[in-house]
Amino acid sequence: MKAVQIGGGLVGQVIAADMMKDFEVTVLDHDADALGEVERKCPGVRTALASATDPDRLAPLLGDADIVTAGVPGRLGFEMMKTVINLGKNLVDISFMAEDFEELNGLAREKGVTVIPDMGVAPGMSNFLMGRGASLLDEVEDAFVFVGGIPAKAFPPFNYQVTWSPKDCIEEFTRPVTIVKDYRQEVVEATSGLHLRDVPGVGTLEAFYTDGLRSLARNIRARNLGEMTLRWPGHVEQMRLLRSMGLFEETPRTLGGKEVIPLEVAADLLFPMWKMEPEKGDRDLTVMEVDVHGFRGPDEMTLSWRLLDHFDEKTWNTSMSRCTGCSCAIFARAVAHGFVKQKGVLPAETLAHDDALYHFVMEEHRKRRIKYTESIKKVLNVRRP
């Protein structure tokens, strides 16, 4: 079988390497240097220069692909997805686009293709597991995701190192946050709800609201629903300070006699301080907890999943890139091998009721040493007729 990965970045390389285990893989990117790095890390992979949104260039490259995977900058994500759908190809994508990808559902159904968007670790597996929990309950009271990609140790002064785009990280502190409270959507400020949370095997982290629910806010009916990011204590107050100074603004301003975009300056200053350097001993962790609480019949139930994943010494991949890329590759196989037969744009939470798919996904993660630990707490006969 043949697969095409659009985007040769850090996570794209992980997706390609995983898919190469049983697919002929071609990686597309507009940057020749990025493709050179892919060829170095994935011997035997095919590569081609191409824009993610150019249908004329993509058409012959995707022609005989059994599945397409993608990870491109968010600003290109929607047009890339639309282009791949119009070319009649199934797609599993990790691009964190600002647009509403479910607007393409009608087009995907018309073209007879399956698209699974936002299919990394969070969003992605967080959606799938929350959807799984909701599917096993009659009523959902509370459903929350707590997730963070953090350095294995807190590095002052920010107690943080970045394993993905520093600009995207900063945007977590600026985007308004959608939550659900008493069955109604509300918009709150990023970093609200700040509190400390003890995480087994890690220690005490701070948790705060960020804009990560996306399609979950529409597709999961729960009394209370939210996603919180996890960081080492102290990080949020520093980021709030920088935000209050206007350093995360995207509107040009005159500073020091020159017109600059504050966000661009902040990213350039922060990235050297946040840069993770494995060759110097830096390591990262991926931490995620998904809790879904509610009722099934007369019983009160809480279904939980826990992930604690470490930097991979064998492949020299960061935990975050591995957890994200492997999840995408696993769902790509699920589509290619017929576990997902529905057509349209299908957020992961809408697929989680399928027992065969759930067991396939969890087993494939275990094979890659990415272990989600499931637990169920039940209180019998809380509700009586």
C-alpha positions as CSV (number, residue, x, y, z in Angstrom):
1,M,0.0,0.0,0.0
2,K,1.1,3.6,-0.6
3,A,0.9,6.6,1.7
4,V,1.7,10.3,1.1
5,Q,2.7,12.6,4.0
6,I,2.2,16.3,3.3
7,G,4.7,18.2,5.5
8,G,8.3,17.2,6.3
9,G,8.6,18.9,9.7
10,L,9.5,17.3,13.1
11,V,6.2,15.5,13.5
12,G,5.9,14.8,9.8
13,Q,9.1,12.8,10.0
14,V,7.7,10.7,12.8
15,I,4.6,10.0,10.8
16,A,6.6,9.0,7.7
17,A,8.9,6.7,9.7
18,D,6.0,5.0,11.3
19,M,4.1,4.5,8.1
20,M,7.2,3.1,6.4
21,K,6.9,0.0,8.5
22,D,4.2,-1.3,6.1
23,F,3.6,1.4,3.4
24,E,5.5,2.8,0.5
25,V,5.8,6.4,1.7
26,T,6.3,9.7,-0.1
27,V,6.9,12.9,1.8
28,L,5.9,16.3,0.2
29,D,7.2,19.7,1.3
30,H,7.9,23.0,-0.3
31,D,11.3,23.2,1.4
32,A,14.2,21.2,-0.1
33,D,16.2,21.4,3.1
34,A,13.3,19.9,5.0
35,L,13.1,17.0,2.5
36,G,16.8,16.5,2.8
37,E,16.4,16.0,6.6
38,V,13.5,13.6,6.0
39,E,15.7,11.5,3.7
40,R,18.5,11.5,6.3
41,K,16.2,10.3,9.1
42,C,14.1,8.0,7.0
43,P,16.3,6.0,4.6
44,G,14.3,4.7,1.7
45,V,11.6,7.3,1.8
46,R,10.5,9.0,-1.4
47,T,10.3,12.8,-1.5
48,A,9.0,15.5,-3.8
49,L,8.9,19.3,-3.7
50,A,5.3,20.5,-3.6
51,S,3.0,23.1,-2.1
52,A,0.4,21.8,0.2
53,T,-2.3,23.8,-1.5
54,D,-1.4,23.4,-5.2
55,P,-3.9,20.9,-6.7
56,D,-2.1,20.7,-10.1
57,R,1.1,19.7,-8.4
58,L,-0.5,17.4,-5.8
59,A,-2.8,15.5,-8.2
60,P,-0.1,13.3,-9.8
61,L,1.7,12.8,-6.5
62,L,-1.4,11.7,-4.7
63,G,-2.8,9.7,-7.6
64,D,-2.1,6.2,-6.4
65,A,-2.0,6.8,-2.7
66,D,-4.1,4.6,-0.4
67,I,-4.0,7.2,2.4
68,V,-2.8,10.7,2.9
69,T,-1.4,12.1,6.2
70,A,-0.6,15.7,6.8
71,G,1.0,18.1,9.2
72,V,1.3,21.7,7.8
73,P,1.2,25.2,9.4
74,G,-2.2,26.0,10.7
75,R,-2.6,28.9,8.2
76,L,-2.4,26.4,5.3
77,G,-4.4,23.6,7.0
78,F,-7.9,24.3,5.7
79,E,-6.9,24.9,2.1
80,M,-4.7,21.8,2.2
81,M,-7.6,19.7,3.5
82,K,-10.0,21.1,0.9
83,T,-7.5,20.4,-1.8
84,V,-6.9,16.7,-0.7
85,I,-10.7,16.2,-0.5
86,N,-11.3,17.6,-4.0
87,L,-8.6,15.1,-5.2
88,G,-10.7,12.3,-3.8
89,K,-8.2,11.1,-1.2
90,N,-8.7,9.9,2.4
91,L,-6.9,12.1,4.9
92,V,-5.7,11.9,8.5
93,D,-4.4,15.3,9.6
94,I,-2.7,17.0,12.6
95,S,-2.7,20.6,11.2
96,F,-4.2,22.9,13.9
97,M,-6.2,25.2,11.7
98,A,-8.2,28.2,12.9
99,E,-11.1,27.5,10.5
100,D,-13.9,25.1,11.3
101,F,-12.9,21.9,9.4
102,E,-16.5,20.5,9.8
103,E,-17.5,23.0,7.1
104,L,-15.8,20.6,4.7
105,N,-18.0,17.6,5.8
106,G,-20.5,18.0,3.0
107,L,-17.7,18.2,0.4
108,A,-16.0,15.1,1.8
109,R,-19.2,13.1,1.7
110,E,-19.9,14.2,-1.8
111,K,-16.4,13.1,-2.8
112,G,-16.8,9.8,-0.9
113,V,-13.7,10.3,1.3
114,T,-12.9,9.9,5.0
115,V,-11.1,12.7,6.8
116,I,-10.0,12.6,10.4
117,P,-8.9,16.0,11.5
118,D,-6.9,17.1,14.5
119,M,-5.5,13.6,15.0
120,G,-2.5,14.0,17.2
121,V,-2.3,13.5,21.0
122,A,-4.3,16.7,22.0
123,P,-6.3,17.4,20.1
124,G,-6.6,13.9,18.8
125,M,-6.4,11.1,21.4
126,S,-7.9,13.5,23.9
127,N,-11.0,13.7,21.6
128,F,-11.0,10.0,21.0
129,L,-10.9,9.1,24.7
130,M,-13.4,11.7,25.8
131,G,-15.7,10.4,23.1
132,R,-15.1,6.9,24.3
133,G,-16.1,7.9,27.9
134,A,-19.2,9.7,26.8
135,S,-20.3,6.8,24.6
136,L,-20.3,4.5,27.7
137,L,-22.5,6.8,29.7
138,D,-26.2,7.7,29.5
139,E,-25.5,11.2,30.9
140,V,-22.2,13.1,31.1
141,E,-21.8,15.5,34.1
142,D,-18.1,16.5,33.7
143,A,-15.6,15.8,31.0
144,F,-12.1,17.3,31.3
145,V,-8.7,17.0,29.6
146,F,-5.5,17.9,31.4
147,V,-2.5,17.8,29.0
148,G,1.0,19.2,28.7
149,G,4.2,18.7,26.9
150,I,6.9,19.8,29.4
151,P,10.6,19.4,30.0
152,A,11.5,16.5,32.3
153,K,12.8,19.1,34.7
154,A,11.8,22.7,35.3
155,F,14.3,25.0,33.7
156,P,14.4,28.5,35.1
157,P,13.5,31.3,34.6
158,F,10.4,30.1,32.6
159,N,10.4,26.5,33.9
160,Y,9.7,25.5,30.3
161,Q,11.2,24.2,27.1
162,V,9.3,24.1,23.8
163,T,8.9,20.9,21.7
164,W,6.8,22.6,19.0
165,S,6.3,26.1,17.5
166,P,7.1,28.9,20.0
167,K,4.5,31.1,18.3
168,D,1.8,28.4,18.7
169,C,2.8,28.1,22.3
170,I,2.4,31.8,22.9
171,E,-1.0,31.7,21.2
172,E,-2.2,29.4,24.0
173,F,-2.0,32.4,26.2
174,T,-3.9,34.8,23.9
175,R,-6.7,32.9,22.3
176,P,-10.1,33.2,24.0
177,V,-11.1,29.8,25.5
178,T,-14.4,28.0,24.9
179,I,-15.7,25.9,27.8
180,V,-19.0,24.4,28.6
181,K,-20.7,25.2,31.9
182,D,-24.1,24.0,32.9
183,Y,-24.6,22.8,29.3
184,R,-23.9,26.2,27.8
185,Q,-20.8,27.3,26.0
186,E,-18.9,30.2,27.6
187,V,-15.8,32.1,26.5
188,V,-13.2,32.8,29.2
189,E,-9.7,34.2,29.2
190,A,-6.8,32.0,28.5
191,T,-5.0,30.9,31.7
192,S,-8.2,31.3,33.8
193,G,-9.0,28.6,36.3
194,L,-5.3,28.4,37.3
195,H,-4.7,25.8,40.1
196,L,-2.2,23.2,41.2
197,R,-2.7,19.5,40.3
198,D,-0.7,16.5,41.5
199,V,0.3,14.2,38.7
200,P,1.5,10.7,39.7
201,G,5.0,10.0,38.5
202,V,5.7,13.7,37.8
203,G,4.8,15.9,40.8
204,T,2.8,19.1,41.2
205,L,1.9,21.0,38.0
206,E,-0.2,24.0,37.4
207,A,-3.3,23.6,35.3
208,F,-5.2,26.4,33.4
209,Y,-7.8,26.7,30.7
210,T,-6.6,26.9,27.1
211,D,-8.5,26.8,23.8
212,G,-8.3,23.1,23.1
213,L,-11.9,21.8,23.0
214,R,-12.6,22.7,19.4
215,S,-15.1,20.1,18.0
216,L,-15.6,18.6,21.4
217,A,-17.7,21.6,22.5
218,R,-20.2,20.7,19.8
219,N,-20.0,16.9,19.7
220,I,-19.9,16.0,23.4
221,R,-23.0,16.7,25.4
222,A,-21.9,17.3,29.0
223,R,-22.9,19.6,31.8
224,N,-19.3,20.8,32.2
225,L,-16.6,20.5,29.7
226,G,-13.1,21.9,29.4
227,E,-9.4,21.4,28.5
228,M,-6.6,22.5,30.7
229,T,-2.9,22.8,29.9
230,L,-0.3,21.5,32.3
231,R,3.0,23.3,33.1
232,W,5.6,23.4,35.8
233,P,4.5,25.9,38.6
234,G,5.4,29.5,38.0
235,H,5.2,29.5,34.2
236,V,1.8,31.0,33.9
237,E,2.4,34.1,36.0
238,Q,5.5,34.9,33.8
239,M,3.4,34.5,30.7
240,R,0.6,36.6,32.1
241,L,3.2,39.4,32.8
242,L,4.5,39.3,29.2
243,R,0.9,39.3,27.9
244,S,0.0,42.3,30.0
245,M,3.0,44.2,28.6
246,G,1.6,43.8,25.1
247,L,4.4,41.5,24.0
248,F,2.0,38.9,22.5
249,E,0.2,41.4,20.3
250,E,0.2,40.9,16.5
251,T,-0.6,44.5,15.6
252,P,2.6,46.5,14.5
253,R,3.8,49.0,17.1
254,T,6.7,51.5,17.2
255,L,9.2,50.3,19.8
256,G,12.6,51.8,20.2
257,G,12.0,54.0,17.2
258,K,11.2,51.1,14.9
259,E,8.0,49.5,13.8
260,V,7.8,45.9,14.9
261,I,5.3,43.2,15.6
262,P,5.5,42.5,19.3
263,L,4.7,38.8,19.0
264,E,7.5,38.3,16.4
265,V,10.0,40.0,18.8
266,A,8.8,37.9,21.8
267,A,9.1,34.7,19.9
268,D,12.6,35.5,18.7
269,L,13.6,36.4,22.3
270,L,11.9,33.5,24.0
271,F,12.8,30.7,21.6
272,P,16.6,30.6,22.5
273,M,15.6,30.4,26.2
274,W,13.0,27.7,25.6
275,K,14.9,25.6,23.0
276,M,15.2,21.9,23.9
277,E,18.6,20.5,23.1
278,P,18.6,16.7,23.6
279,E,22.4,16.5,22.7
280,K,22.9,18.5,25.9
281,G,20.8,16.2,28.0
282,D,17.4,17.9,27.7
283,R,14.4,15.5,27.8
284,D,10.7,16.0,27.6
285,L,7.5,14.4,29.0
286,T,4.0,14.2,27.6
287,V,1.4,14.1,30.4
288,M,-2.4,13.7,29.8
289,E,-5.4,12.8,31.9
290,V,-8.9,12.4,30.5
291,D,-11.7,12.2,33.0
292,V,-15.4,11.6,32.0
293,H,-17.9,11.5,34.9
294,G,-21.6,10.8,34.8
295,F,-24.3,8.2,35.0
296,R,-25.2,4.9,33.4
297,G,-28.5,3.7,34.5
298,P,-28.7,4.0,38.3
299,D,-24.9,3.9,38.7
300,E,-22.5,6.9,39.0
301,M,-19.3,6.3,36.9
302,T,-16.0,8.0,36.2
303,L,-13.9,6.7,33.3
304,S,-10.3,7.9,33.2
305,W,-7.3,7.5,31.0
306,R,-3.7,8.4,32.0
307,L,-0.6,8.9,29.8
308,L,2.9,9.6,31.0
309,D,5.4,9.3,28.1
310,H,9.1,10.1,28.0
311,F,11.6,11.2,25.4
312,D,12.5,8.2,23.3
313,E,16.1,7.3,23.7
314,K,15.9,4.7,20.9
315,T,14.7,6.9,18.1
316,W,15.9,10.2,19.6
317,N,12.4,11.7,19.1
318,T,10.8,14.0,21.6
319,S,7.9,12.5,23.5
320,M,5.4,15.1,22.1
321,S,6.4,14.5,18.5
322,R,6.3,10.7,18.9
323,C,2.9,10.7,20.7
324,T,1.5,13.1,18.1
325,G,2.9,11.4,15.0
326,C,2.2,7.9,16.1
327,S,-1.4,8.7,16.8
328,C,-1.8,10.1,13.3
329,A,-0.1,7.1,11.7
330,I,-2.3,4.7,13.7
331,F,-5.5,6.3,12.6
332,A,-4.2,6.4,9.0
333,R,-3.9,2.7,9.2
334,A,-7.4,2.4,10.7
335,V,-8.8,4.2,7.6
336,A,-6.6,2.4,5.1
337,H,-7.5,-1.0,6.5
338,G,-11.3,-0.4,6.7
339,F,-11.8,0.2,10.5
340,V,-13.4,3.5,9.6
341,K,-16.0,3.1,6.9
342,Q,-17.9,6.4,7.3
343,K,-17.5,9.2,4.8
344,G,-17.1,12.9,5.7
345,V,-15.0,15.0,8.1
346,L,-15.1,12.9,11.2
347,P,-13.6,14.3,14.5
348,A,-12.1,11.5,16.6
349,E,-14.7,11.8,19.3
350,T,-17.5,10.7,16.8
351,L,-15.7,7.4,16.1
352,A,-14.9,6.3,19.7
353,H,-18.1,4.2,20.2
354,D,-16.7,1.6,17.8
355,D,-15.3,-1.2,20.0
356,A,-13.1,-2.7,17.2
357,L,-11.6,0.7,16.4
358,Y,-11.0,1.5,20.0
359,H,-9.2,-1.8,20.7
360,F,-7.1,-1.5,17.5
361,V,-6.0,2.1,18.4
362,M,-5.1,1.2,22.0
363,E,-3.2,-1.9,21.0
364,E,-1.3,-0.1,18.3
365,H,-0.2,2.6,20.9
366,R,0.9,-0.2,23.2
367,K,3.1,-1.7,20.5
368,R,4.8,1.7,20.3
369,R,5.3,1.9,24.0
370,I,2.8,4.7,24.3
371,K,0.6,3.4,27.2
372,Y,-2.8,4.9,28.0
373,T,-3.9,3.4,31.4
374,E,-7.7,3.1,31.7
375,S,-9.6,3.0,35.0
376,I,-13.2,3.0,35.9
377,K,-14.8,4.0,39.2
378,K,-18.4,3.0,39.9
379,V,-20.8,3.8,42.7
380,L,-23.8,1.5,42.4
381,N,-27.5,2.5,42.7
382,V,-26.9,6.2,43.2
383,R,-30.1,6.9,41.4
384,R,-33.2,4.9,42.3
385,P,-36.4,4.6,40.3
